[in-house]
Amino acid sequence: IYTLDQNRVMQQKQLNDWRNAFSIEQAKIEAKTNTQQFTFGVLSSGGCSDTLAAMRAGFKAVWSSKISASQARMFEDLTGAKCQGDTFGKQVWSAKRVDYIRSGQPCPDYSRSGSQLGGQGESGWMFAKQVEVLLQLRPWATCLEISDNAVNVNEEKEVAEVTAALEVAYIVHARLIQGWTYGDPNNRTRLFLVALHRELGQAAYDFQWPTESFNISNVRIARSIAVNDEDAPAKY
């Protein structure tokens, strides 16, 4: 039987080992040497967490979209691939076809702490609009992420619209996922939509969600990755 503090130390080591098994330096080397046939693009690449995840899974980055100049440079420095600018701009619409596209459009108009205006909000329209880009680029697989509260906004109108639009060409799998069950120490739940092209045949129907890694007996919390109190800089 382990004490709570022993459990925390074990959790810290487990998460630390996993993170350091694929460092930024390794990712940059992988980007230059990866000869895998599977490629990916990222819509709204942000801080590159999704980019790193795809690279870690063996995909080779080809392009991204982002209007933030600093985040565009971050993607290009990490992958050696080019950021195409605005998700809804001409460069993205004519981008090279890739096997997989990951997208996470802004959530403020769907989150509980946001406007909850959905598609009528300042950025909420992007959630549905991205489907037009995906249908133009035709990846074999795509994964979309949005606040779990999207299913409560406008009686789930936007979620239904996105699903229906994708289903023209894709088999769509939807799931609400709690981040902590996969080792991310936060209390957020997110809505994920995984769409596989109908041309993949039975494989598009056979998709299975990854097995959850953690349960109520070994919950990851902020304390799991925090430094010891005595190691925290005095200003904090």
MODAUR-V574057 format. One record per backbone hydrogen bond with DSSP energy under -1.0 kcal/mol. CO is the residue of the C=O (numbers start at 1). NH is the residue of the N-H. If there is no record, write none. Layout:
co=CO nh=NH
co=CO nh=NH
This chain:
co=3 nh=7
co=4 nh=8
co=5 nh=9
co=6 nh=10
co=7 nh=11
co=8 nh=12
co=9 nh=13
co=10 nh=14
co=11 nh=15
co=12 nh=16
co=13 nh=17
co=14 nh=18
co=15 nh=19
co=16 nh=20
co=19 nh=22
co=23 nh=27
co=24 nh=28
co=25 nh=29
co=26 nh=30
co=27 nh=31
co=28 nh=32
co=29 nh=33
co=30 nh=34
co=38 nh=60
co=39 nh=100
co=40 nh=62
co=41 nh=102
co=42 nh=65
co=43 nh=104
co=45 nh=48
co=48 nh=52
co=49 nh=53
co=50 nh=54
co=51 nh=55
co=52 nh=56
co=53 nh=57
co=54 nh=59
co=55 nh=58
co=60 nh=40
co=63 nh=42
co=64 nh=84
co=65 nh=45
co=68 nh=72
co=69 nh=73
co=70 nh=74
co=71 nh=75
co=72 nh=76
co=73 nh=77
co=74 nh=78
co=75 nh=79
co=76 nh=80
co=82 nh=64
co=85 nh=66
co=86 nh=89
co=89 nh=93
co=90 nh=94
co=92 nh=95
co=99 nh=141
co=100 nh=41
co=101 nh=143
co=102 nh=43
co=103 nh=145
co=107 nh=110
co=107 nh=111
co=109 nh=118
co=111 nh=114
co=117 nh=120
co=118 nh=121
co=123 nh=126
co=124 nh=127
co=125 nh=129
co=126 nh=130
co=128 nh=131
co=129 nh=132
co=130 nh=134
co=131 nh=135
co=132 nh=136
co=133 nh=137
co=134 nh=138
co=140 nh=197
co=141 nh=101
co=142 nh=195
co=143 nh=103
co=144 nh=193
co=146 nh=191
co=147 nh=150
co=148 nh=151
co=149 nh=152
co=153 nh=156
co=154 nh=157
co=156 nh=160
co=157 nh=161
co=158 nh=162
co=159 nh=163
co=160 nh=164
co=161 nh=165
co=162 nh=166
co=163 nh=167
co=166 nh=169
co=166 nh=170
co=169 nh=198
co=171 nh=196
co=173 nh=194
co=175 nh=192
co=177 nh=190
co=178 nh=181
co=179 nh=182
co=179 nh=184
co=180 nh=183
co=181 nh=213
co=181 nh=214
co=184 nh=186
co=188 nh=179
co=189 nh=148
co=190 nh=177
co=191 nh=146
co=192 nh=175
co=193 nh=144
co=194 nh=173
co=195 nh=142
co=196 nh=171
co=197 nh=200
co=198 nh=201
co=200 nh=203
co=201 nh=204
co=202 nh=205
co=202 nh=206
co=215 nh=218
co=221 nh=224
co=222 nh=225
co=228 nh=231
co=229 nh=232
co=233 nh=236
